[in-house]
Amino acid sequence: MKKFSHPPKLLEKVFSIFPILHSSIILLSIGLLIINPNPLWVALMVFSIYLLPVLIWRCLLLKIEEGKQPIGKRSNQGSSWLISHYLQYLFILFPALEKALLIIPGAYSLWLRLWGSKIGKGVVWAPVMALHDRPLVDIGDHTIIGGHTNMASHFLIRQRDSLNLYIKKIRIGNRVIIGAESSIGPGSTIIDDSFLPPHSRVLMGRIERGKFGKTTRT
């Protein structure tokens, strides 16, 4: 089924209210559960927190194009990335909601796949880390993501009177170890069997190569 890269500007404006709508639905489901404890309200709460935003994203049939694109009031077209950001907003604001999925083996990786990321088998996630663009990450098998790692597949830059968005997927290979408190930026590629030391900064498409204990950059 064909996906669309440039939604109408109106759609972008409509979804700007999604964070408050999402919060209201969650609070309503919690209120119903308190008033009348019932498995149905538990299911509604879980659905409203986790499945509602990702189902909307998939039903919209939007595609986030990589590269540079204008964003904001001066852009005539809507931004698929910005709509996805609105849908993910609550998980960015309250990361504990998302990290609760780590209690269930494989649930967090499945959650990212639902958003559109490619996540291999046996990926180990630290309980404290930040992934800002859930549809824009490819991670291979048996990779370990260290604590307080920060991954973002975008950055914003102002040029003259316009605001531009740069988007590029993060690609991490098989059997990679990402050291604690590392930052990985848009376009970064980390090849198989690499070890990224703690506190590393991989930004703007720099490629990390290397084996355990030794990493070089090209």
Order of alpha helices (4+ residues) and beta strands (2+ residues): alpha-alpha-alpha-alpha-beta-alpha-alpha-alpha-beta-beta-beta-beta-beta-beta-beta-beta-beta-beta-beta-beta-beta-beta-beta-beta
